[in-house]
Amino acid sequence: MTSADTTAYRVSAYLALTELTSSTVLTHTVTGERSAVEPELGRALRSLVGRTGFTERDLHEATGLAPGPLLDFLTRRGFVAEADTDERAGLDALFALAAPVSTPRDQSAGIMRGFGRQHYFQPRALTARLLDGHQENRKNLTVLAFGGCVTEFARDELVAQGLERGLDVRLIGAWPDSRGRMKALVAKHRPDITVLQLSLYPYLTELWDHGPLTTEEERRERTARLDGVGRSWIDALAAATRDQGIGIVHNYGPTALSPYGRFEHRTQAGARETLSRLNAGIDEALRAHDRLMLLDEERLVARHGAEQLFDDLYFPFGHHGGAPDPERQQPHQLPLLGAVLAREYLDLHTAVTERGRVKCVVVDLDNTLWPGIAAEDGFSWLDRDRTSTWIHLGLHQALALLKSRGFLLATASKGTEAQTLKAWEQVRHPLLLTPDDFVTHRINWEPKSAGIAAIADGLGLADDAVLFLDDNPVERHEVRRALPRVRIAEGPVHGFRALLLGDPLLDRPPAGHEASHRTETTRGMLKRRELGASLDARTLAREVRARITVRAARPDDVDRLEELLHRTTQYRTTDWRPPRHELEELVRAGRVTVCHVSDRFADYGLVGGCAVTDGQVRCLVLSCRVIGLGIGPRLLAATVRELGLTGERVTGVFRPSERNAPAADVFESAGFRPVPADTNGPDPADHYVLRAPADLIDPECAAEPHDRVGVS
């Protein structure tokens, strides 16, 4: 392909532009793809219609926007194509997988006919700011949604909210008529997110609409059938997305009205019982698949209200569409459900895939963690039944929940540390955090940015792994100017709880032993670091009585290994982050070891792992909490012995990144030797080889009696 400045493009022959009062609608007349843009931008694009060829520069001159992001947006939707593209051939291939009319109930065929090709549309004009923003970092995100009109109505919000996050989102709708077609469409479109909406009219009408008119026995049979259908679809989704993106499954939301009325509590197998059974079955099915997530319609209804989201105040229960305006005849829904679903889809994707997540929450104290100034006012606020009392206790509870998930807490506050901590230590309340719940305190009269920088440096964290909470906008501004990458919570204190418990960057799977004790083990690391400021690693290990155990990984280690491989950035040799099934296969094959470490300050648990395949160290990873004890080389040496590789030629690669310098010498320290750069071609990584077993260091590892470890 020629350079971006000279490549010729043309407006698609299938593009129609419709000018409305507040927007111009771009419509691909074959695929049905639509977007609404501001009228001025629409007029600029119309000026390009009919031109045999235009370049990115021409697009910039016509619109005034950065050409790259805008061109990507237009070409991904088929509105613009390269001048020599055979559009008709591409469309033939696109519709090769078009869905036949096939639904579980014949009477629904007319309603569902053509679904996946008909796009419900609510024009929301995309502004020049959205289309011109995030010029350097915008990423493409494809969403494949198997479901009904509920998922289709989220299309426009997905595009707009995606652009606000620096994402160019495309939604491809499909009716879930066969599991085989799901697999084929995932393989064809390679989506980042695949959505499965089980709450569809043909499935729900037997239970929600006809169930109240039949017997308890029949309702239970229908519930069991729908549960089985849901589980089989979830398994099919897991298989289809095994190596491609994540899957999101809707559960079933409660209705605003009960089909059984106010006496439902006297009804066996009523709506609430049925809903509970179905959603429990979905939860159970999802737990078997680590790349599948739940879109919890029950939780959305609890937060926003069924009458605000869904349509059963007007339509039959089984229809399960978005809340409508009853005066409008064309298919539509009010905007809230689409906005809520779009946000949840994107948040769930962030929670699973985002690497730049928060690891430490740094909190201001006076007027943030509690009202008033503790050193002067004490904690008498706990005895008052006021709104502010419960707001601050709610904040304490939210922080305690994050600590239990493995997040670190620290304080950065103005004041005299001795006085503040003395007042704090003297009070007890079942919902009040104590000073020991925080890994470190920076309470002084220095700028808070200095305290936050010291905390991040001491914990070995990047600035963007820190979230700062402070009630004072002046203090927030000071931190933002000094540390622009630190995440800062905006708004009043009463909004902090919702942020902490709702932000996808603060979501984690259920914590294992290591995560739930992370505060204690990190505090032990800090004490050890203070002791070892003037000692070498070997001497420090002896001083703190470090005990290291290396053994072959077991299936129950996979959760922790996956966490280490996907989250650790400092001490790792490569960027290898395998899908879970691949890691499970390597563990079963005996190709992975794990490392446990303890010292006189703490038991750090399972803190490291090493995988070796075909004689090459795929990745060695070690928690930052034990950096400084010389664990890495000893783990590597023990792995070679434990896996029986001392008689083989073992190689390793260190691929440098912005963060992994602490692991740069792990191979040479373990006894490996560098491979000359001229034998590696253009590969910029550092290559190593273990030339002879005698070169390997003595790992000096202690083995538990019940563990089979090749060294001790």
C-alpha positions in Angstrom: 0.0 0.0 0.0 1.2 3.5 -0.7 1.8 6.1 2.0 -1.1 7.6 3.9 -0.7 11.0 2.2 -1.0 9.5 -1.3 -3.4 6.6 -0.9 -6.6 7.4 -2.9 -10.0 6.9 -1.2 -13.6 7.4 -2.4 -17.0 7.6 -0.7 -18.8 4.2 -0.9 -21.2 3.8 -3.8 -23.6 2.4 -1.2 -23.5 5.4 1.2 -26.6 7.6 1.7 -26.5 10.9 3.5 -29.7 12.2 5.1 -29.8 15.7 6.6 -31.9 16.0 9.7 -32.5 19.1 11.8 -29.7 18.4 14.3 -27.6 15.8 12.5 -26.6 14.2 9.2 -27.2 10.4 9.1 -24.7 8.3 7.2 -26.3 5.0 6.1 -24.7 2.1 4.3 -27.7 1.0 2.2 -26.7 -2.7 2.0 -25.3 -3.5 5.5 -27.5 -1.1 7.3 -24.6 0.4 9.2 -25.5 3.9 10.4 -23.9 6.8 12.2 -25.1 10.3 12.9 -22.7 13.2 12.8 -23.0 17.0 13.3 -24.5 18.7 10.3 -21.4 20.7 9.5 -19.3 17.5 9.3 -22.0 15.9 7.2 -21.9 18.7 4.7 -18.1 18.4 4.5 -18.4 14.7 3.8 -21.1 15.3 1.2 -18.6 17.5 -0.7 -16.4 14.4 -1.3 -19.2 12.3 -2.8 -18.6 11.6 -6.5 -14.9 12.4 -6.4 -12.9 9.6 -8.1 -10.3 9.8 -5.4 -9.2 11.9 -2.4 -6.4 11.6 0.1 -6.2 11.9 3.9 -5.0 15.5 3.3 -8.1 16.2 1.3 -10.2 14.8 4.1 -8.5 17.1 6.6 -9.0 20.1 4.4 -12.7 19.4 4.0 -13.5 18.6 7.6 -10.8 20.4 9.6 -10.3 17.2 11.7 -7.3 15.0 12.1 -7.6 12.7 9.1 -6.2 9.5 10.6 -8.9 8.8 13.3 -11.7 10.1 11.1 -10.7 8.0 8.1 -10.4 4.9 10.3 -13.9 5.5 11.7 -15.4 5.9 8.2 -13.6 3.0 6.6 -14.4 0.5 9.4 -18.1 1.1 8.7 -17.8 0.9 4.9 -18.7 4.6 4.4 -15.4 5.2 2.7 -13.2 2.7 0.8 -9.9 2.7 -1.0 -10.4 3.8 -4.6 -9.5 0.4 -6.1 -11.6 -1.7 -3.7 -14.2 -4.1 -5.2 -17.0 -3.3 -2.7 -19.5 -5.8 -4.2 -17.1 -8.7 -3.7 -16.6 -7.7 -0.1 -20.3 -7.5 0.5 -20.9 -10.9 -1.0 -18.4 -12.3 1.5 -19.9 -10.4 4.4 -23.4 -11.9 3.8 -22.1 -15.5 3.4 -23.0 -16.0 7.0 -26.4 -14.2 6.9 -28.8 -15.8 9.3 -31.8 -17.9 8.1 -35.1 -17.3 9.8 -34.9 -19.8 12.6 -36.4 -19.3 16.1 -37.5 -21.5 18.9 -41.2 -20.6 18.3 -42.7 -20.4 14.9 -45.0 -17.5 15.8 -41.9 -15.4 16.5 -40.4 -15.8 13.0 -42.1 -12.7 11.6 -40.9 -10.6 14.5 -37.3 -11.8 14.2 -37.1 -11.9 10.4 -34.0 -10.2 9.2 -32.6 -9.5 12.7 -28.9 -8.8 12.5 -29.4 -7.0 9.3 -32.0 -4.5 10.5 -30.3 -1.9 12.8 -32.6 -0.1 15.2 -31.3 3.5 15.3 -31.6 6.5 17.4 -29.6 9.4 15.9 -27.1 10.8 18.4 -24.9 13.2 16.5 -21.2 12.5 17.0 -19.4 15.7 17.6 -16.2 16.9 16.0 -14.6 16.7 19.5 -15.3 13.0 19.8 -14.2 12.2 16.3 -11.1 14.3 16.5 -10.1 13.3 20.0 -7.6 10.6 21.2 -5.7 11.0 18.0 -2.6 9.1 19.0 -4.1 6.2 21.1 -7.5 5.4 19.6 -8.0 1.7 19.4 -10.5 -0.4 17.4 -13.0 -2.5 19.4 -15.4 -4.9 17.8 -18.5 -6.1 19.6 -20.5 -9.1 18.3 -23.9 -9.2 20.0 -26.1 -12.3 19.9 -29.5 -11.1 21.2 -32.6 -9.2 20.5 -33.4 -5.5 20.1 -32.1 -4.7 23.6 -28.5 -5.2 22.4 -29.2 -3.4 19.1 -30.5 -0.3 20.9 -27.1 0.0 22.6 -25.3 0.5 19.3 -25.2 4.3 19.2 -24.3 4.6 22.8 -21.5 2.1 22.3 -20.0 4.2 19.5 -20.3 7.5 21.5 -19.1 6.2 24.8 -16.3 4.3 23.1 -15.0 7.5 21.4 -15.0 9.2 24.8 -12.7 6.4 26.0 -10.5 6.5 22.9 -12.1 3.5 21.3 -13.6 3.1 17.8 -16.4 0.6 18.6 -18.3 -1.3 16.0 -21.3 -3.5 17.0 -22.3 -6.4 14.8 -25.8 -7.8 15.7 -26.8 -11.4 15.2 -29.8 -13.5 16.2 -28.6 -16.6 18.2 -30.2 -19.2 16.0 -27.4 -21.8 16.1 -24.3 -22.5 18.2 -22.4 -23.4 15.1 -23.1 -20.0 13.5 -21.9 -18.3 16.7 -18.5 -20.0 16.4 -18.3 -19.2 12.7 -19.2 -15.5 13.3 -16.6 -15.2 16.1 -14.0 -16.7 13.8 -15.0 -14.3 11.0 -15.2 -11.0 12.9 -12.7 -11.8 15.7 -14.6 -9.6 18.2 -13.0 -8.1 21.3 -16.4 -8.6 23.1 -19.0 -11.2 22.3 -22.4 -10.6 24.0 -25.0 -13.3 24.6 -28.4 -12.0 25.6 -30.5 -14.9 26.8 -33.5 -12.9 27.8 -35.2 -13.1 24.3 -38.9 -13.1 23.5 -39.1 -16.7 22.1 -37.4 -18.1 25.2 -39.1 -16.0 27.9 -42.7 -16.0 26.7 -43.4 -19.6 27.9 -42.4 -18.6 31.5 -43.1 -14.9 31.8 -46.3 -14.7 29.8 -47.8 -18.2 29.8 -46.3 -19.5 33.0 -48.9 -17.8 35.4 -51.7 -19.5 33.4 -50.4 -23.1 33.8 -49.5 -25.4 36.7 -46.6 -25.3 39.1 -45.2 -28.6 37.6 -45.3 -27.2 34.1 -43.5 -24.0 35.3 -40.8 -26.0 36.9 -40.3 -28.1 33.7 -40.1 -24.9 31.6 -37.6 -23.4 34.0 -35.4 -26.5 33.8 -35.6 -26.4 30.0 -34.6 -22.7 29.8 -31.8 -23.3 32.3 -30.5 -26.1 30.1 -30.7 -23.9 27.0 -28.8 -21.2 28.8 -26.0 -23.5 30.0 -25.5 -24.9 26.5 -25.3 -21.5 25.0 -22.8 -20.4 27.7 -20.6 -23.4 27.0 -20.8 -22.7 23.2 -19.9 -19.0 23.9 -16.9 -20.1 25.9 -15.7 -22.5 23.2 -16.2 -19.9 20.5 -14.3 -17.1 22.4 -11.6 -19.4 23.9 -8.8 -17.5 22.1 -10.6 -14.4 21.0 -11.6 -11.6 23.3 -14.1 -12.0 26.2 -17.7 -13.1 26.4 -20.4 -11.3 28.2 -23.7 -13.0 29.2 -26.8 -11.2 30.3 -28.8 -12.8 33.1 -32.5 -12.1 33.7 -33.8 -8.9 35.2 -36.9 -8.7 37.4 -40.0 -7.1 36.0 -41.6 -3.9 37.4 -44.9 -5.7 37.8 -45.5 -9.2 39.1 -47.6 -11.5 36.9 -48.8 -13.1 40.1 -49.8 -9.9 41.9 -49.3 -9.1 45.5 -50.0 -12.8 46.5 -46.9 -14.1 44.7 -45.4 -15.2 48.0 -48.1 -17.8 48.2 -47.4 -19.1 44.7 -45.0 -22.1 44.1 -42.5 -21.6 41.3 -43.5 -17.9 41.0 -41.6 -15.2 39.1 -39.1 -14.5 41.9 -38.3 -18.2 42.5 -37.9 -18.8 38.7 -35.7 -15.8 38.3 -33.5 -16.9 41.2 -33.1 -20.4 39.8 -32.3 -19.2 36.3 -29.7 -16.6 37.4 -28.1 -19.1 39.8 -27.7 -21.5 36.9 -26.0 -18.8 34.8 -23.6 -17.9 37.6 -22.7 -21.6 38.0 -22.1 -22.0 34.3 -20.0 -18.9 34.1 -17.7 -19.9 37.0 -16.3 -22.7 34.7 -15.0 -20.2 32.2 -12.6 -17.5 33.2 -13.0 -15.3 30.1 -16.8 -15.0 30.4 -18.3 -12.2 32.4 -21.8 -11.5 33.7 -23.9 -8.5 32.7 -26.2 -8.4 35.8 -29.6 -7.1 34.8 -30.8 -7.7 38.4 -28.2 -5.2 39.6 -29.1 -2.7 36.8 -32.7 -2.8 37.8 -31.8 -2.4 41.5 -29.8 0.7 40.6 -31.9 2.4 37.9 -35.4 0.9 38.4 -37.3 -1.6 36.2 -39.8 1.0 34.9 -36.9 3.2 33.8 -35.1 0.4 31.9 -37.7 -2.2 30.6 -41.1 -2.2 29.0 -43.4 -4.5 31.0 -45.5 -1.6 32.3 -46.9 -1.5 28.7 -45.8 -4.7 26.8 -46.1 -8.4 27.5 -43.6 -9.6 30.1 -41.7 -11.9 27.7 -41.0 -9.0 25.2 -38.2 -7.7 27.5 -37.4 -4.6 25.6 -36.3 -1.2 26.7 -38.6 1.3 28.3 -40.7 3.0 25.4 -42.6 6.1 24.8 -46.1 4.7 24.3 -47.0 7.5 21.9 -44.4 6.5 19.3 -45.3 3.7 16.9 -41.9 2.8 15.3 -39.6 0.4 17.2 -37.6 2.4 19.8 -36.6 2.6 23.4 -35.9 5.5 25.7 -32.1 6.3 25.9 -31.3 5.0 29.4 -31.1 1.3 28.8 -28.8 1.7 25.8 -26.5 4.1 27.7 -26.4 1.7 30.7 -25.7 -1.4 28.6 -23.0 0.4 26.6 -21.2 1.5 29.8 -21.4 -2.0 31.3 -20.1 -3.7 28.2 -17.1 -1.4 28.1 -16.5 -1.5 31.9 -16.6 -5.3 31.8 -14.0 -5.4 29.0 -11.9 -3.0 31.0 -12.1 -5.1 34.2 -10.9 -8.2 32.3 -8.3 -6.8 30.0 -7.0 -3.5 31.2 -3.4 -3.7 32.4 -3.1 -0.2 33.7 -5.3 -0.8 36.7 -5.1 0.7 40.1 -3.0 -1.1 42.7 -2.9 1.4 45.6 -5.4 3.9 46.9 -3.9 6.9 48.7 -6.3 8.7 50.9 -6.2 12.1 52.5 -7.4 12.0 56.2 -8.9 15.2 57.6 -12.2 16.0 56.0 -11.8 13.1 53.6 -11.5 9.8 55.6 -13.3 11.5 58.4 -15.1 14.9 59.0 -13.0 17.5 60.8 -9.4 17.4 62.0 -8.7 14.3 64.1 -5.8 15.8 66.1 -8.0 18.6 67.2 -11.6 17.4 67.0 -11.1 13.7 67.8 -13.7 11.1 66.7 -16.8 12.4 68.4 -18.4 12.4 65.0 -19.0 8.6 65.4 -21.5 9.3 68.1 -23.7 11.5 65.9 -26.4 10.1 63.7 -25.8 12.5 60.8 -25.6 12.0 57.0 -21.9 12.9 57.0 -21.3 10.2 59.7 -22.7 7.5 57.5 -21.1 8.9 54.3 -17.6 8.6 56.0 -18.4 5.1 57.4 -19.5 4.1 53.9 -16.1 5.3 52.6 -14.3 3.2 55.3 -16.3 0.2 54.3 -15.5 0.6 50.6 -11.8 0.9 51.4 -12.0 -2.2 53.6 -13.5 -4.2 50.8 -10.8 -3.1 48.4 -8.2 -4.1 50.9 -9.8 -7.6 51.1 -9.5 -7.8 47.3 -5.8 -7.2 47.5 -5.5 -3.5 46.9 -3.1 -1.5 49.0 -4.2 1.5 51.1 -1.9 4.3 52.1 -2.4 7.9 53.5 -1.0 11.2 52.3 -2.2 14.0 54.5 -1.3 17.3 56.0 -0.6 17.2 59.8 1.6 15.9 62.5 1.9 12.2 62.2 2.3 11.3 65.9 -0.7 13.4 67.0 -3.0 12.1 64.2 -2.1 8.4 64.7 -2.4 8.7 68.4 -6.0 10.0 68.1 -6.8 7.4 65.5 -5.4 4.5 67.5 -7.5 5.3 70.5 -10.9 4.9 68.8 -12.7 1.6 67.8 -15.7 1.1 65.7 -16.8 -2.0 63.8 -16.8 -0.1 60.4 -13.8 2.2 61.1 -10.4 1.4 59.5 -7.4 1.3 61.7 -3.9 2.7 61.0 -2.8 -0.9 60.5 -5.1 -1.3 57.5 -2.8 1.0 55.6 0.5 -0.2 54.3 2.2 3.2 55.0 1.5 6.7 56.2 2.8 10.0 54.9 1.4 12.6 57.4 3.5 15.8 57.3 3.5 19.3 56.0 5.1 18.7 52.7 3.1 18.9 49.4 0.9 15.8 49.0 2.5 15.1 45.7 5.8 14.5 47.5 4.1 12.0 49.8 2.4 10.2 46.9 5.6 10.0 44.9 7.4 8.6 47.9 4.7 6.0 48.4 4.7 4.9 44.8 8.5 4.7 44.8 8.6 2.7 48.0 6.0 0.2 46.7 7.6 0.1 43.3 4.5 1.3 41.5 4.0 3.4 38.4 2.2 6.7 39.0 -0.8 5.5 37.1 -1.3 2.6 39.4 -2.2 5.0 42.2 -5.6 6.5 42.9 -5.7 9.6 45.1 -8.7 10.6 47.2 -8.9 14.2 48.6 -11.8 16.5 49.4 -9.8 19.6 48.6 -9.7 20.7 44.9 -6.6 22.8 45.6 -4.7 19.8 46.8 -6.0 17.7 43.9 -4.7 20.4 41.5 -1.3 20.4 43.2 -1.0 16.7 42.8 -2.2 16.8 39.2 0.4 19.3 38.2 3.3 17.5 39.9 2.2 14.0 39.0 0.0 14.1 35.9 -0.3 10.3 35.6 -1.7 9.7 39.1 -5.4 8.9 38.9 -7.4 11.5 41.0 -10.9 11.1 42.2 -13.0 14.2 41.4 -16.0 15.6 43.1 -17.2 15.6 46.7 -16.4 12.9 49.3 -19.9 11.5 49.1 -19.1 10.3 45.5 -16.0 8.4 46.5 -17.7 5.2 47.7 -19.5 4.7 44.4 -16.2 5.2 42.5 -14.3 2.7 44.7 -17.0 0.0 44.4 -18.0 0.7 40.8 -14.8 1.6 38.8 -13.7 -1.3 36.6 -10.1 -0.6 37.3 -10.8 -1.5 41.0 -12.4 -4.8 40.1 -10.6 -8.1 40.7 -11.6 -11.7 40.8 -12.1 -13.2 44.3 -8.9 -12.8 46.3 -6.7 -15.8 47.1 -4.5 -16.0 50.2 -1.8 -13.9 48.7 -4.1 -11.1 47.7 -6.1 -11.0 50.9 -2.9 -10.6 52.9 -1.2 -8.2 50.6 -1.2 -5.3 53.1 0.7 -7.4 55.7 3.2 -8.9 53.2 3.9 -5.5 51.7 4.4 -4.0 55.1 6.9 -6.8 55.7 8.6 -5.9 52.4 9.0 -2.3 53.5 10.5 -3.3 56.9 12.9 -5.7 55.1 13.9 -3.0 52.7 14.6 -0.6 55.6 16.8 -3.3 57.2 18.6 -4.1 54.0 19.5 -0.6 52.8 23.2 -1.3 53.3 23.2 -5.1 52.8 23.7 -7.2 49.7 20.9 -9.6 48.7 22.6 -12.8 50.1 23.4 -11.2 53.5 19.9 -9.7 53.7 18.3 -13.1 53.0 20.3 -14.5 55.9 19.5 -11.6 58.2 15.7 -11.9 57.7 15.8 -15.7 57.7 14.3 -15.9 54.2 12.8 -19.3 53.4 12.3 -20.2 49.8 10.4 -23.2 48.5 10.3 -24.2 44.8 8.1 -27.0 43.5 6.2 -28.1 40.4 3.0 -26.1 39.9 -0.3 -27.8 40.7 -3.8 -27.2 39.1 -4.9 -25.2 42.2 -2.0 -22.8 41.6 -3.3 -21.6 38.2 -5.4 -18.7 39.6 -2.4 -17.2 41.4 0.0 -17.9 38.4 -2.5 -16.2 36.1 -2.6 -13.2 38.4 1.2 -13.0 38.5 1.6 -13.4 34.8 -1.0 -10.8 33.8 -0.4 -8.2 36.5 3.3 -8.2 37.4 5.3 -5.6 35.5 8.6 -5.2 37.3 10.3 -8.6 37.7 9.5 -10.5 34.6 11.7 -11.7 31.7 9.1 -11.5 28.9 5.7 -10.1 28.2 4.2 -13.6 27.9 0.6 -13.5 29.1 -1.0 -16.8 28.1 -4.7 -17.5 28.0 -5.8 -19.6 30.9 -6.3 -22.8 29.0 -2.7 -22.7 27.7 -1.4 -22.1 31.3 -3.5 -25.0 32.6 -2.1 -27.3 29.9 1.5 -26.4 30.7 0.8 -27.0 34.4 -0.7 -30.4 33.7 2.4 -31.2 31.5 4.8 -30.3 34.3 6.4 -27.4 32.6 5.8 -24.8 35.3 7.2 -24.2 38.8 6.1 -22.0 41.6 7.9 -20.3 44.4 6.9 -19.6 48.0 8.8 -17.2 50.2 8.6 -16.3 53.9 10.9 -14.4 56.3 10.7 -13.2 59.9 8.4 -10.3 58.9 5.7 -12.1 56.9 4.7 -15.2 54.9 4.5 -13.9 51.4 2.9 -17.0 50.0 3.1 -18.0 46.3 5.1 -15.1 44.8 6.8 -16.4 41.7 6.6 -18.8 38.8 8.6 -20.0 35.9 7.5 -21.8 32.7 9.8 -23.7 30.4 8.7 -25.2 27.1 10.9 -26.9 24.4 14.0 -26.0 26.4 13.3 -22.3 26.5 12.3 -20.2 29.6 9.0 -18.7 28.4 8.7 -16.3 31.3 10.0 -16.0 34.9 7.9 -13.7 37.0 8.2 -12.6 40.6 6.2 -10.4 42.9 7.7 -7.1 43.7 7.2 -7.9 47.4 10.3 -10.2 47.4 12.6 -8.2 45.1 15.9 -7.6 46.9 16.3 -11.1 48.3 17.9 -12.5 45.3 15.0 -14.9 44.7 14.8 -14.7 40.9 18.1 -16.4 40.0 17.4 -19.1 42.7 14.0 -19.7 41.3 15.4 -20.1 37.8 18.2 -22.5 39.0 15.7 -24.5 41.0 13.3 -24.7 38.0 16.0 -26.2 35.7 16.7 -28.8 38.3 13.1 -29.5 39.3 12.0 -30.0 35.7 14.9 -32.3 35.0 16.6 -30.0 32.4 20.2 -30.1 33.7 21.2 -32.4 30.9 19.6 -30.3 28.2 20.4 -27.1 26.4 18.2 -24.5 28.1 17.8 -21.0 26.7 16.2 -17.8 27.9 15.2 -14.4 26.7 15.0 -11.1 28.5 12.8 -8.7 26.6 13.2 -5.2 28.2 10.3 -2.9 28.9 9.8 0.4 30.7 9.3 -1.5 34.0 11.2 -4.8 34.1 14.8 -3.6 34.7 15.0 -5.4 38.1 14.9 -8.8 36.2 17.6 -7.8 33.7 20.4 -9.9 35.3 18.4 -12.9 36.3 19.9 -15.3 33.7 23.5 -14.4 34.2 23.1 -14.4 38.0 21.7 -18.0 37.7 24.6 -19.2 35.6 23.4 -18.7 32.0 25.7 -17.0 29.5 24.8 -14.3 26.9 24.4 -15.3 23.3 26.3 -12.9 21.0 24.0 -10.4 19.5 25.0 -11.1 15.9 23.5 -14.6 16.1 20.0 -13.2 17.0 19.3 -11.3 13.9 17.2 -8.2 14.3 15.7 -9.3 17.7 16.4 -6.6 20.2 16.0 -8.9 23.2 18.9 -10.3 25.2 19.4 -14.1 24.7 21.0 -16.5 27.1 22.0 -20.2 27.2 22.9 -22.6 30.0 26.1 -24.1 28.5 26.8 -26.7 31.2 25.0 -27.9 34.4 28.1 -27.0 36.4 27.5 -23.3 35.6 24.1 -23.3 37.4 24.2 -21.7 40.8 23.2 -23.5 44.0 19.6 -22.3 44.5 19.8 -22.9 48.3 16.0 -23.5 48.5 14.2 -25.1 51.4 11.7 -27.7 50.5 8.6 -28.6 52.4 8.6 -32.3 53.4 5.4 -33.0 51.4 6.6 -31.2 48.3 8.6 -33.0 45.6 11.4 -30.5 44.9 14.6 -31.5 43.2 16.8 -29.2 45.4 16.9 -28.3 49.1 
